[in-house]
Amino acid sequence: MDPAAAATLFSSYVLKDGDTFLIANGQGDVVGESDGQFHNDTRVLSRFRMTLGDSVPALLSSMVSRDNVFFVAHLTNRTLPPLGGDETPHGLVHIKRTRFLCADRMFERIALTNYGREEVRLRLVFEVDADFRDMFEVRGSHRAARGQSLPPHPREDGLTFGYVGLDGAACRSSISFSRAPQRMEDGRLCLDFALEPRGRQELYLEVGADDHPPPATRARYRAAASVARTRMRRRQRRLARVRCEAPLFNGWMERSRADLALLTSELDTGPYPYAGIPWFSTPFGRDAVITALQTLWLDPQLARGVLAFLAKNQAKEESSFMDSAPGKIMHETRKGEMARLRELPFGLYYGGVDTTPLFLVLAAAYAKRTGDVEFIRRIWPELKAAVSWIERVCDNNPLGLLDYARAEATGLANQGWKDSFDSVFHADGRSPEGPTALVEVQGYVFAAMRGMSRLAMAMGEDDSSRRWQERATRIAESVERHFWMESGFYGIAVDGEQQLCAVRASNPGHLLYMGLPTHPRAKAVGAQLISPDFFSGWGIRTLAVGEARYNPMSYHNGSVWPHDSALCAAGLARYGMRDTAVRLLRSAFEAAVHFDMRLPELFCGFPRVPGGAPVAYPVACLPQAWAAGSAFMSLQACLGIRIDGPAAEIVLDHPRLPTGVEELSIRNIPLGERRAHLVLKRLGERVAVFVEGPDAAGVVARVRG
């Protein structure tokens, strides 16, 4: 096998619809340890392998369509042994597998075409199984006991698999074919075909989490395909479209837009971006808020959906197991067996210290972007409850900071976005004693209190407005006093003994995004973030070279996370370092080129070398929502764009176009009831801006600098 074909075969191809996603290899087979079809955090298809008799088809090519709806694999036969006649030479039968997900089911069409001059007889063999493992088991968690796997139940058109969990919950999944298999034995289903010269036949199949599946037919396939494509287009159209004349940059924007649409599920509260595939295809609080902030200028409705869902699931009671307290905003929710049995706390888990202030930051930003006061009024009780939780925690901290300490050993030890066990430490490598106050979280609280102060004025609550503004001022003073280091940078955290963890990490970049530091200190932080200790050439490392736990191959201690780099870029741009933001956007784009235009959750932090490529992190989620959204946040940072929907005004503060882009358009920007197109053109050192579209007459664009 040539290297290109081998890379395609062993690559993973992802489809998603609602609470169901599917990971398979280039052949279209489910054979890897983490491959499968998952529904509600349970693997309902753990093996799905197609062969021609005992021979694996030769792979020609495979792809996922640009809109992320269809997986397509082209294969051909190897030399086939006789099946009632002469052997069939290699490369006479073309096999095209086309697959998609719709309504939590997998639909597949297998088209067989004989390009030979003689009839071809062949046997398609499908090896199928369902282990019903919980997502955490697939990730490597060990369980002392599992439920009961039931023997596969044969039906005329396929097989049904069953499992009864330790909680007594019954799980089923079925595979059905459009024609009855000739033979079913030990999870192998055999179907025989006789292809006339130049003849073509089609086989349809479906896989779903049910025990009485409808028959698989061509009509069902076509109807479901139409629904799947229509739904995806609807999700994509909600996000304003970025276009330019540079093909590769344009491809990155299009892929990021398509990935956000893929990961967004339509819940009863509105659209919600699931965090990433495979490990995090579920609602996360922090990830969704950051993704909504990244795309707020292009799609305010996503932010509204995130706010509505998080408000609905706000904690109402104290629970040490769930790390919950009244007013706290959800970190994660899961639906699998291990969560239902409380083997893990993640059924509805609140162990994130930053999600609650970020929820408030998003609410204030959404109100400013849209003027949707009625929606803010609707969730005002939840917003005030979130503030109350923050105030209670800050009042119990000697320095007035928002800190965390997990209540039980089953919870997360570290509860910021860098939530691996070793991500917070002292300069000598010691782990701090809690409770721990992270530097970026104080920035979130600062921005949350300022935003809530503005909203309280709109709600007629002047006393609350003043109190929250005073809280923001005190937080800023405490950060400047207790986190600043003589080296010209902020330390990562303050521990439970009020000792600074004097470690240089990327976290202060988020502090800049929230607008807390003074300008001189922001400039000093910016200079270090773009220095070789942090900037790898592909992005900003999570931890500076030379720190005690630095490891460019680690999860949080030296790797590059695209969303983190984008937040840093936005923070630098806020303090006037727009050219640096352009540089970071360029590095992110060049990294994306090496990842097939799809930035992963993270990649290794090795320094860039001439002619080299970024080094992948082996188990990173791909796609990941806030990695896809980072493209749009970085672009916004370069353009210096701020949109006031109610006033139908677009302000661009010292805009800079991306390197290599001479003209860029942003189509269908929502401004209240209006939609407008923005066109930016490079004119020497300046950028000219034009407003187009049917509502252009009512929209004002202002350029500063």
C-alpha positions as CSV (number, residue, x, y, z in Angstrom):
1,M,0.0,0.0,0.0
2,D,1.4,3.4,-0.9
3,P,1.8,6.0,2.0
4,A,-1.1,8.2,0.9
5,A,-3.5,5.3,0.8
6,A,-2.2,4.0,4.1
7,A,-2.7,7.5,5.7
8,T,-6.3,7.6,4.3
9,L,-7.1,4.1,5.5
10,F,-6.0,4.8,9.1
11,S,-7.4,8.3,9.3
12,S,-10.6,8.8,11.3
13,Y,-13.8,10.1,9.6
14,V,-16.5,11.7,11.8
15,L,-20.2,12.2,11.3
16,K,-22.6,13.7,13.9
17,D,-26.3,14.3,14.3
18,G,-27.8,15.4,17.6
19,D,-26.7,13.0,20.3
20,T,-25.3,10.4,17.9
21,F,-21.9,10.4,16.3
22,L,-19.9,7.9,14.2
23,I,-16.2,7.4,13.8
24,A,-14.8,5.0,11.2
25,N,-11.6,4.5,9.2
26,G,-11.1,5.3,5.5
27,Q,-12.7,2.1,4.4
28,G,-15.8,3.0,6.2
29,D,-15.2,0.2,8.8
30,V,-15.5,0.4,12.5
31,V,-12.5,-1.5,13.8
32,G,-10.4,0.8,16.1
33,E,-10.6,0.8,19.8
34,S,-12.3,4.2,20.0
35,D,-14.2,3.8,16.7
36,G,-18.0,3.2,16.7
37,Q,-21.4,4.6,16.6
38,F,-22.3,6.3,19.9
39,H,-25.7,7.4,21.1
40,N,-26.1,9.2,24.4
41,D,-22.6,8.4,25.6
42,T,-23.1,4.6,24.8
43,R,-21.4,2.7,21.9
44,V,-24.2,1.1,20.0
45,L,-22.0,-0.2,17.2
46,S,-18.5,-1.4,18.2
47,R,-17.6,-3.4,15.1
48,F,-18.7,-2.9,11.5
49,R,-16.4,-4.4,8.9
50,M,-17.2,-5.1,5.2
51,T,-15.2,-7.6,3.2
52,L,-15.6,-9.3,-0.2
53,G,-15.7,-12.9,1.0
54,D,-12.5,-13.1,3.0
55,S,-10.8,-10.3,1.1
56,V,-10.6,-6.7,2.3
57,P,-11.5,-4.3,-0.6
58,A,-8.7,-2.1,-1.9
59,L,-9.2,1.5,-0.9
60,L,-9.1,4.1,-3.7
61,S,-10.1,7.2,-1.8
62,S,-12.4,8.5,1.0
63,M,-13.7,11.8,2.2
64,V,-16.4,13.7,4.1
65,S,-18.3,16.2,2.1
66,R,-17.6,19.9,2.6
67,D,-20.8,20.3,4.5
68,N,-19.9,17.5,6.9
69,V,-23.1,15.5,6.0
70,F,-21.8,12.6,3.9
71,F,-18.9,10.1,4.2
72,V,-17.9,8.6,0.9
73,A,-15.4,5.8,0.3
74,H,-14.4,4.5,-3.1
75,L,-13.1,0.9,-3.1
76,T,-12.4,-1.9,-5.6
77,N,-12.0,-5.6,-5.5
78,R,-8.8,-7.5,-5.1
79,T,-8.7,-10.7,-7.0
80,L,-11.8,-12.7,-6.0
81,P,-11.8,-16.4,-5.6
82,P,-14.4,-18.4,-7.7
83,L,-18.0,-18.2,-6.5
84,G,-19.7,-20.5,-8.9
85,G,-17.4,-19.5,-11.8
86,D,-13.9,-18.2,-12.7
87,E,-12.0,-15.9,-10.4
88,T,-12.5,-12.1,-10.8
89,P,-9.4,-10.1,-11.6
90,H,-8.4,-7.1,-9.4
91,G,-10.0,-3.8,-10.1
92,L,-13.1,-4.8,-12.0
93,V,-15.8,-4.0,-9.4
94,H,-16.2,-0.5,-8.1
95,I,-17.7,-0.2,-4.6
96,K,-19.0,3.1,-3.4
97,R,-20.0,3.5,0.2
98,T,-22.1,6.7,1.0
99,R,-23.1,7.2,4.6
100,F,-24.8,9.9,6.8
101,L,-26.5,10.3,10.1
102,C,-30.1,11.5,10.5
103,A,-32.5,11.3,13.5
104,D,-29.9,9.4,15.5
105,R,-29.6,6.7,12.8
106,M,-26.9,5.7,10.4
107,F,-28.0,5.4,6.8
108,E,-25.7,3.8,4.2
109,R,-25.9,3.0,0.5
110,I,-23.4,0.5,-1.0
111,A,-23.3,0.7,-4.8
112,L,-21.6,-2.1,-6.7
113,T,-20.6,-1.6,-10.4
114,N,-19.1,-4.3,-12.6
115,Y,-16.8,-2.7,-15.2
116,G,-15.8,-6.1,-16.6
117,R,-17.1,-8.0,-19.7
118,E,-18.2,-11.0,-17.8
119,E,-20.7,-11.6,-15.0
120,V,-19.2,-11.2,-11.5
121,R,-20.4,-13.2,-8.5
122,L,-19.4,-11.9,-5.2
123,R,-20.3,-12.1,-1.5
124,L,-20.4,-9.1,0.8
125,V,-19.7,-10.1,4.4
126,F,-20.4,-7.8,7.3
127,E,-18.9,-8.4,10.7
128,V,-21.1,-6.5,13.2
129,D,-21.1,-6.2,17.0
130,A,-22.3,-3.8,19.7
131,D,-20.6,-3.8,23.1
132,F,-22.7,-1.0,24.7
133,R,-19.7,0.4,26.5
134,D,-20.0,3.7,28.2
135,M,-17.9,6.5,26.7
136,F,-15.7,6.6,29.8
137,E,-15.0,2.9,29.4
138,V,-13.9,3.5,25.8
139,R,-11.6,6.2,27.1
140,G,-10.0,3.7,29.5
141,S,-11.9,3.8,32.7
142,H,-12.1,0.4,34.5
143,R,-15.3,-0.8,36.0
144,A,-15.6,-3.5,38.6
145,A,-18.7,-4.9,37.0
146,R,-20.7,-4.5,33.9
147,G,-24.3,-5.4,33.0
148,Q,-25.4,-8.3,30.9
149,S,-24.8,-8.6,27.1
150,L,-27.6,-10.4,25.4
151,P,-27.1,-12.8,22.5
152,P,-27.7,-11.2,19.1
153,H,-31.2,-11.7,17.8
154,P,-31.5,-12.6,14.1
155,R,-34.2,-11.0,12.1
156,E,-35.1,-11.6,8.4
157,D,-33.4,-8.4,7.4
158,G,-30.6,-8.2,10.0
159,L,-29.6,-8.4,13.6
160,T,-30.6,-6.8,16.9
161,F,-28.1,-6.5,19.8
162,G,-29.0,-6.1,23.4
163,Y,-27.6,-5.2,26.8
164,V,-29.1,-4.7,30.3
165,G,-27.2,-2.3,32.5
166,L,-26.4,-2.6,36.1
167,D,-29.2,-0.1,36.7
168,G,-31.7,-2.4,34.9
169,A,-31.9,-0.1,31.8
170,A,-32.2,-2.0,28.6
171,C,-30.2,-0.9,25.5
172,R,-30.8,-2.1,22.0
173,S,-29.3,-1.5,18.6
174,S,-30.1,-3.0,15.2
175,I,-28.7,-3.3,11.8
176,S,-31.1,-3.8,8.9
177,F,-30.6,-4.4,5.2
178,S,-32.7,-3.7,2.1
179,R,-32.3,-7.3,1.2
180,A,-32.3,-10.4,3.4
181,P,-28.8,-11.8,4.1
182,Q,-28.3,-15.4,2.8
183,R,-26.4,-16.3,6.0
184,M,-26.1,-15.0,9.5
185,E,-23.6,-16.6,11.9
186,D,-21.5,-15.3,14.8
187,G,-22.1,-11.7,14.0
188,R,-21.3,-12.2,10.3
189,L,-24.0,-11.4,7.7
190,C,-23.4,-12.6,4.1
191,L,-25.2,-11.2,1.0
192,D,-24.5,-12.6,-2.4
193,F,-24.6,-10.6,-5.6
194,A,-24.5,-11.4,-9.3
195,L,-23.4,-8.4,-11.3
196,E,-23.9,-8.5,-15.1
197,P,-21.3,-6.9,-17.4
198,R,-21.5,-3.1,-16.8
199,G,-24.2,-3.8,-14.3
200,R,-24.9,-1.9,-11.0
201,Q,-26.7,-2.9,-7.9
202,E,-27.4,-1.1,-4.6
203,L,-27.7,-2.2,-1.0
204,Y,-29.1,0.0,1.7
205,L,-28.6,-0.5,5.4
206,E,-29.4,1.3,8.6
207,V,-28.0,1.2,12.2
208,G,-29.9,2.7,15.1
209,A,-30.4,2.4,18.8
210,D,-33.7,0.4,18.6
211,D,-34.9,-3.2,18.5
212,H,-37.7,-2.9,16.0
213,P,-36.1,-1.0,13.1
214,P,-38.1,0.0,10.0
215,P,-37.0,-1.7,6.8
216,A,-34.0,-0.1,5.0
217,T,-35.1,1.1,1.6
218,R,-33.9,3.4,-1.1
219,A,-36.9,5.7,-0.4
220,R,-36.0,6.0,3.3
221,Y,-32.4,6.7,2.4
222,R,-33.2,9.5,0.0
223,A,-35.8,11.1,2.3
224,A,-33.4,11.1,5.3
225,A,-30.5,12.4,3.1
226,S,-32.6,15.4,2.1
227,V,-33.5,16.1,5.7
228,A,-29.9,15.8,6.9
229,R,-28.6,18.1,4.2
230,T,-31.4,20.7,4.8
231,R,-30.8,20.7,8.6
232,M,-27.0,21.2,8.1
233,R,-27.6,24.0,5.7
234,R,-29.9,25.7,8.1
235,R,-27.3,25.5,10.9
236,Q,-24.6,26.9,8.6
237,R,-26.7,29.8,7.3
238,R,-27.1,31.1,10.8
239,L,-23.4,32.0,10.9
240,A,-22.4,34.9,8.7
241,R,-20.1,33.7,6.0
242,V,-16.5,34.9,5.6
243,R,-15.2,34.8,2.0
244,C,-12.0,35.9,0.3
245,E,-10.0,35.4,-2.9
246,A,-7.2,33.4,-1.2
247,P,-8.2,29.8,-1.7
248,L,-6.5,28.2,1.3
249,F,-7.6,30.8,3.8
250,N,-11.1,30.7,2.4
251,G,-11.0,26.9,2.8
252,W,-10.1,27.3,6.4
253,M,-12.9,29.7,7.1
254,E,-15.4,27.3,5.3
255,R,-14.2,24.2,7.1
256,S,-14.4,26.0,10.5
257,R,-17.9,27.2,9.7
258,A,-18.9,23.6,8.6
259,D,-17.4,22.1,11.8
260,L,-19.4,24.5,14.0
261,A,-22.5,23.5,12.2
262,L,-21.7,19.8,12.6
263,L,-21.1,20.1,16.4
264,T,-24.2,22.3,17.1
265,S,-27.2,20.4,18.3
266,E,-30.7,21.8,18.3
267,L,-32.0,21.5,21.8
268,D,-35.3,22.6,23.2
269,T,-33.6,25.7,24.5
270,G,-32.0,26.6,21.1
271,P,-28.7,25.8,19.3
272,Y,-25.9,24.5,21.5
273,P,-22.4,23.6,20.4
274,Y,-21.2,20.2,21.7
275,A,-17.6,20.4,22.8
276,G,-15.8,17.9,20.5
277,I,-15.6,14.4,19.1
278,P,-15.1,11.8,20.3
279,W,-14.6,12.4,24.0
280,F,-16.7,15.4,24.5
281,S,-19.7,15.1,22.3
282,T,-22.1,16.5,24.9
283,P,-23.0,19.9,26.4
284,F,-20.1,21.5,28.3
285,G,-20.5,24.8,30.0
286,R,-17.1,26.5,29.5
287,D,-16.6,25.2,26.0
288,A,-20.0,26.4,24.8
289,V,-19.6,29.9,26.4
290,I,-16.2,30.4,24.8
291,T,-17.4,29.1,21.4
292,A,-20.4,31.5,21.7
293,L,-18.1,34.4,22.5
294,Q,-15.9,33.5,19.5
295,T,-18.8,33.7,17.1
296,L,-21.0,36.3,18.8
297,W,-20.2,38.9,16.2
298,L,-21.3,36.5,13.4
299,D,-24.1,34.5,15.1
300,P,-25.8,35.9,18.2
301,Q,-28.4,33.1,18.2
302,L,-25.8,30.6,19.3
303,A,-25.1,32.7,22.3
304,R,-28.8,32.9,23.2
305,G,-29.1,29.1,22.9
306,V,-26.1,28.6,25.2
307,L,-27.4,31.1,27.8
308,A,-30.9,29.5,27.8
309,F,-29.6,26.0,28.3
310,L,-27.2,26.9,31.0
311,A,-29.8,29.0,32.8
312,K,-32.2,26.1,32.7
313,N,-29.6,23.7,34.2
314,Q,-28.3,26.1,36.9
315,A,-27.6,24.4,40.2
316,K,-30.3,24.7,42.8
317,E,-28.8,22.7,45.7
318,E,-25.6,21.8,47.5
319,S,-23.9,18.5,46.5
320,S,-20.4,17.6,47.2
321,F,-20.6,14.7,44.7
322,M,-21.6,17.0,41.9
323,D,-19.6,20.0,43.2
324,S,-22.8,22.0,43.0
325,A,-24.1,25.0,44.9
326,P,-27.1,27.3,44.3
327,G,-26.4,29.6,41.5
328,K,-23.4,27.7,40.0
329,I,-23.4,27.0,36.2
330,M,-23.0,23.5,34.8
331,H,-19.6,22.2,33.7
332,E,-20.7,19.0,32.0
333,T,-23.6,16.6,31.5
334,R,-23.6,13.0,30.5
335,K,-26.2,10.3,29.8
336,G,-24.3,7.1,29.9
337,E,-24.6,4.2,32.3
338,M,-21.7,5.2,34.5
339,A,-23.2,8.6,35.0
340,R,-26.7,7.2,35.7
341,L,-25.2,4.8,38.4
342,R,-23.1,7.7,39.9
343,E,-19.9,5.8,39.3
344,L,-18.7,9.2,38.1
345,P,-20.1,12.6,39.0
346,F,-20.5,13.8,35.4
347,G,-24.3,13.2,34.9
348,L,-24.8,16.8,35.8
349,Y,-21.5,18.2,37.1
350,Y,-20.6,21.6,38.3
351,G,-16.9,21.3,39.0
352,G,-15.8,24.3,36.9
353,V,-14.9,27.5,38.7
354,D,-14.9,29.6,35.6
355,T,-18.1,28.6,33.9
356,T,-20.3,30.8,36.2
357,P,-18.5,34.1,35.6
358,L,-18.1,33.3,31.9
359,F,-21.9,32.7,31.8
360,L,-22.3,36.3,33.0
361,V,-19.7,37.6,30.6
362,L,-21.6,36.1,27.7
363,A,-24.9,37.4,28.9
364,A,-23.6,41.0,29.0
365,A,-21.9,40.6,25.6
366,Y,-25.0,39.2,24.1
367,A,-27.1,42.1,25.4
368,K,-24.6,44.6,24.1
369,R,-24.4,42.9,20.7
370,T,-28.2,42.4,20.2
371,G,-30.1,44.7,22.5
372,D,-32.3,41.8,23.4
373,V,-33.4,43.1,26.8
374,E,-36.5,40.9,26.9
375,F,-34.4,37.7,26.9
376,I,-32.0,39.1,29.5
377,R,-35.1,39.9,31.7
378,R,-36.3,36.3,31.3
379,I,-33.0,34.9,32.6
380,W,-32.4,37.7,35.1
381,P,-33.1,35.5,38.2
382,E,-30.5,33.0,37.0
383,L,-28.0,35.8,36.3
384,K,-28.4,37.2,39.8
385,A,-28.2,33.7,41.3
386,A,-24.8,33.3,39.5
387,V,-23.6,36.6,40.9
388,S,-24.6,35.6,44.4
389,W,-22.6,32.4,44.2
390,I,-19.5,34.3,43.0
391,E,-19.9,36.8,45.8
392,R,-20.3,34.1,48.5
393,V,-17.1,32.4,47.4
394,C,-15.1,35.7,47.0
395,D,-16.3,36.9,50.5
396,N,-14.9,33.7,52.0
397,N,-11.5,34.2,50.4
398,P,-9.0,36.3,52.4
399,L,-8.0,38.2,49.2
400,G,-11.5,38.5,47.8
401,L,-10.7,36.1,45.0
402,L,-12.9,33.4,43.3
403,D,-11.2,30.1,44.2
404,Y,-12.0,26.4,44.1
405,A,-11.4,23.1,45.9
406,R,-13.1,19.9,44.9
407,A,-15.5,18.6,47.5
408,E,-14.9,14.9,46.8
409,A,-12.0,12.8,45.3
410,T,-14.2,11.8,42.4
411,G,-14.3,15.4,41.2
412,L,-11.8,17.3,39.1
413,A,-8.7,18.4,41.1
414,N,-8.2,21.5,38.9
415,Q,-11.3,23.3,37.9
416,G,-10.2,25.9,35.4
417,W,-9.9,25.3,31.7
418,K,-6.6,23.6,32.3
419,D,-8.2,20.9,34.3
420,S,-5.6,18.1,34.2
421,F,-4.2,17.1,37.6
422,D,-0.7,18.6,37.0
423,S,-1.6,21.9,35.3
424,V,-1.3,24.2,38.4
425,F,2.0,24.2,40.4
426,H,4.6,26.4,42.1
427,A,7.8,27.5,40.5
428,D,9.7,24.6,42.1
429,G,7.1,22.0,40.7
430,R,5.2,21.5,44.0
431,S,1.5,21.2,43.8
432,P,-0.3,23.9,45.7
433,E,-2.5,23.5,48.7
434,G,-6.1,24.6,47.9
435,P,-8.3,26.4,47.7
436,T,-6.8,27.7,44.5
437,A,-7.5,31.1,42.8
438,L,-6.5,31.1,39.1
439,V,-5.4,34.3,37.5
440,E,-7.6,34.2,34.4
441,V,-10.7,33.4,36.5
442,Q,-10.3,36.7,38.3
443,G,-10.4,38.4,34.9
444,Y,-13.6,36.6,34.1
445,V,-15.1,37.8,37.5
446,F,-13.9,41.3,36.7
447,A,-15.6,41.4,33.3
448,A,-18.7,39.6,34.7
449,M,-19.2,42.2,37.5
450,R,-18.7,45.1,35.1
451,G,-21.2,43.5,32.6
452,M,-23.7,42.8,35.3
453,S,-23.4,46.4,36.5
454,R,-24.4,47.6,33.1
455,L,-27.3,45.1,32.9
456,A,-28.5,46.1,36.4
457,M,-28.8,49.7,35.3
458,A,-31.0,48.6,32.4
459,M,-33.1,46.6,34.9
460,G,-33.5,49.6,37.1
461,E,-31.4,48.0,40.0
462,D,-29.1,50.9,40.7
463,D,-27.8,49.7,44.1
464,S,-26.9,46.3,42.6
465,S,-25.2,48.1,39.7
466,R,-23.0,50.1,42.1
467,R,-22.2,47.1,44.2
468,W,-21.1,45.0,41.3
469,Q,-18.9,47.8,39.8
470,E,-17.2,48.1,43.2
471,R,-16.6,44.4,43.3
472,A,-15.0,44.6,39.9
473,T,-12.7,47.3,41.1
474,R,-11.7,45.3,44.2
475,I,-11.0,42.2,42.1
476,A,-8.7,44.2,39.7
477,E,-6.8,45.7,42.6
478,S,-6.3,42.3,44.2
479,V,-5.1,40.8,41.0
480,E,-2.6,43.6,40.4
481,R,-1.4,43.3,44.0
482,H,-1.1,39.5,44.5
483,F,-0.5,38.0,41.0
484,W,2.1,40.4,39.4
485,M,5.7,39.2,39.4
486,E,8.9,41.2,39.1
487,S,9.6,39.4,35.9
488,G,6.9,41.5,34.2
489,F,4.2,38.8,34.1
490,Y,1.3,37.5,36.1
491,G,1.6,34.2,38.1
492,I,-0.8,31.4,37.3
493,A,-2.5,31.1,40.7
494,V,-2.6,32.0,44.3
495,D,-2.9,28.9,46.6
496,G,-4.8,28.4,49.9
497,E,-2.0,29.9,51.9
498,Q,-2.1,33.1,49.8
499,Q,1.2,32.1,48.2
500,L,1.7,33.0,44.5
501,C,2.4,30.1,42.1
502,A,5.1,32.1,40.3
503,V,4.8,30.2,37.0
504,R,4.5,31.8,33.5
505,A,1.6,30.2,31.7
506,S,-0.7,31.5,28.9
507,N,-3.5,32.2,31.4
508,P,-2.8,36.0,31.7
509,G,-3.6,36.2,28.0
510,H,-7.2,35.7,29.0
511,L,-6.8,38.5,31.6
512,L,-6.0,40.8,28.7
513,Y,-9.1,39.6,26.8
514,M,-11.2,40.7,29.8
515,G,-9.6,44.1,30.0
516,L,-8.3,43.9,33.6
517,P,-4.6,44.9,33.4
518,T,-3.3,48.4,33.1
519,H,-1.8,49.3,29.7
520,P,1.8,49.1,30.8
521,R,1.4,45.7,32.3
522,A,-0.7,44.4,29.3
523,K,2.2,45.5,27.0
524,A,4.7,43.6,29.2
525,V,2.5,40.5,29.1
526,G,2.1,40.8,25.4
527,A,5.9,41.0,24.8
528,Q,6.4,37.7,26.7
529,L,3.5,35.9,25.0
530,I,5.0,36.5,21.6
531,S,8.6,35.7,22.8
532,P,10.2,32.3,21.9
533,D,9.4,31.0,25.4
534,F,5.7,31.1,24.6
535,F,5.3,31.4,20.8
536,S,6.1,28.1,19.1
537,G,5.7,29.5,15.6
538,W,2.3,27.8,15.3
539,G,0.7,29.3,18.3
540,I,1.1,30.3,22.0
541,R,2.2,27.5,24.3
542,T,0.1,26.9,27.5
543,L,3.3,27.0,29.5
544,A,6.6,28.8,28.9
545,V,9.7,26.9,28.1
546,G,11.8,26.5,31.2
547,E,9.0,26.2,33.7
548,A,9.3,23.2,36.1
549,R,6.6,21.0,34.4
550,Y,7.2,22.2,30.8
551,N,6.6,19.4,28.4
552,P,5.6,20.2,24.8
553,M,3.9,16.8,24.5
554,S,1.7,17.3,27.6
555,Y,-2.0,18.1,27.7
556,H,-1.7,21.5,29.3
557,N,1.9,22.1,30.2
558,G,3.5,23.3,26.9
559,S,1.1,22.2,24.2
560,V,-0.7,24.7,21.9
561,W,-4.5,25.0,22.1
562,P,-6.0,27.1,19.2
563,H,-8.7,28.6,21.4
564,D,-6.2,29.7,23.9
565,S,-4.0,31.4,21.3
566,A,-7.2,33.1,19.9
567,L,-8.1,34.4,23.3
568,C,-4.6,35.7,23.7
569,A,-4.8,37.3,20.2
570,A,-8.0,39.0,21.1
571,G,-6.5,40.3,24.4
572,L,-3.4,41.6,22.6
573,A,-5.6,43.4,20.0
574,R,-7.7,44.9,22.8
575,Y,-4.6,46.7,24.0
576,G,-3.6,47.9,20.5
577,M,-1.2,45.1,19.6
578,R,-3.2,44.4,16.4
579,D,-0.1,43.5,14.3
580,T,0.7,40.8,16.8
581,A,-2.9,39.5,16.4
582,V,-2.3,39.3,12.6
583,R,0.9,37.3,13.3
584,L,-1.0,34.8,15.5
585,L,-3.8,34.5,13.0
586,R,-1.3,33.7,10.3
587,S,0.4,31.0,12.4
588,A,-2.9,29.4,13.2
589,F,-3.9,29.4,9.6
590,E,-0.6,27.8,8.6
591,A,-1.0,25.2,11.2
592,A,-4.6,24.5,9.9
593,V,-3.1,23.9,6.4
594,H,-1.1,21.0,7.9
595,F,-4.2,19.6,9.6
596,D,-6.4,19.5,6.5
597,M,-7.9,22.9,7.4
598,R,-9.3,21.5,10.6
599,L,-7.5,22.7,13.8
600,P,-7.5,20.1,16.5
601,E,-8.3,20.5,20.1
602,L,-4.6,20.9,20.7
603,F,-1.2,19.9,19.3
604,C,2.3,19.6,20.6
605,G,4.3,22.7,21.5
606,F,7.6,21.9,19.7
607,P,9.2,24.9,18.1
608,R,8.6,25.5,14.4
609,V,11.4,24.6,12.1
610,P,11.8,25.5,8.4
611,G,9.9,23.1,6.2
612,G,8.4,21.4,9.2
613,A,4.9,20.8,10.3
614,P,3.1,21.0,13.7
615,V,3.3,17.8,15.7
616,A,-0.1,16.3,16.4
617,Y,-1.3,15.3,19.9
618,P,-2.4,11.7,19.4
619,V,-5.8,11.7,21.2
620,A,-7.0,15.3,20.5
621,C,-10.6,15.8,19.7
622,L,-11.2,16.5,16.0
623,P,-13.3,18.4,15.4
624,Q,-13.5,20.6,18.5
625,A,-16.0,23.5,18.8
626,W,-13.7,26.1,20.3
627,A,-10.9,25.1,18.0
628,A,-13.2,25.8,15.0
629,G,-14.4,29.0,16.6
630,S,-10.9,30.2,17.2
631,A,-10.6,31.1,13.5
632,F,-13.4,33.6,13.8
633,M,-12.2,35.1,17.1
634,S,-8.7,35.6,15.7
635,L,-10.1,37.2,12.6
636,Q,-12.2,39.5,14.7
637,A,-9.1,40.5,16.6
638,C,-7.3,41.5,13.4
639,L,-10.3,43.4,12.0
640,G,-10.9,45.2,15.3
641,I,-14.6,44.8,14.6
642,R,-17.4,45.5,17.0
643,I,-21.1,45.2,16.0
644,D,-24.0,47.1,17.6
645,G,-27.1,45.4,16.4
646,P,-29.8,47.7,17.7
647,A,-28.0,50.8,16.3
648,A,-27.2,49.0,13.1
649,E,-23.6,50.1,13.4
650,I,-20.3,48.4,12.6
651,V,-17.1,49.8,14.1
652,L,-13.7,48.7,12.9
653,D,-10.8,49.9,15.1
654,H,-7.5,50.0,13.1
655,P,-8.5,47.0,11.0
656,R,-5.8,44.7,9.6
657,L,-6.5,42.2,6.9
658,P,-4.9,38.7,7.3
659,T,-1.6,38.2,5.6
660,G,-2.0,37.4,1.9
661,V,-5.6,38.5,1.8
662,E,-6.3,41.6,-0.3
663,E,-10.1,41.6,-0.1
664,L,-12.5,39.9,2.4
665,S,-16.2,39.9,2.6
666,I,-18.5,38.9,5.5
667,R,-22.0,38.1,4.2
668,N,-25.3,38.2,6.1
669,I,-24.1,39.8,9.3
670,P,-27.2,40.0,11.6
671,L,-28.0,43.5,12.9
672,G,-31.4,43.3,14.6
673,E,-33.9,42.6,11.9
674,R,-31.4,43.6,9.2
675,R,-28.8,41.6,7.3
676,A,-25.8,43.3,5.8
677,H,-22.6,42.4,3.9
678,L,-19.3,43.9,4.8
679,V,-16.5,44.2,2.2
680,L,-12.9,45.1,3.2
681,K,-10.2,45.9,0.7
682,R,-6.5,46.6,1.2
683,L,-5.5,50.0,-0.1
684,G,-1.8,50.3,0.6
685,E,-1.4,50.6,4.3
686,R,-5.1,51.2,4.8
687,V,-8.2,49.1,4.7
688,A,-11.3,50.4,3.0
689,V,-14.7,49.2,4.2
690,F,-18.0,49.0,2.2
691,V,-21.4,47.9,3.3
692,E,-23.5,46.1,0.8
693,G,-26.8,44.1,0.6
694,P,-30.5,44.9,0.6
695,D,-30.3,46.5,4.1
696,A,-27.1,48.4,3.5
697,A,-28.9,51.8,3.5
698,G,-29.8,51.4,7.1
699,V,-26.3,50.2,8.3
700,V,-23.4,52.5,9.3
701,A,-19.8,51.4,9.2
702,R,-17.2,53.5,11.0
703,V,-13.4,53.0,10.6
704,R,-11.0,54.3,13.2
705,G,-7.4,54.6,12.3
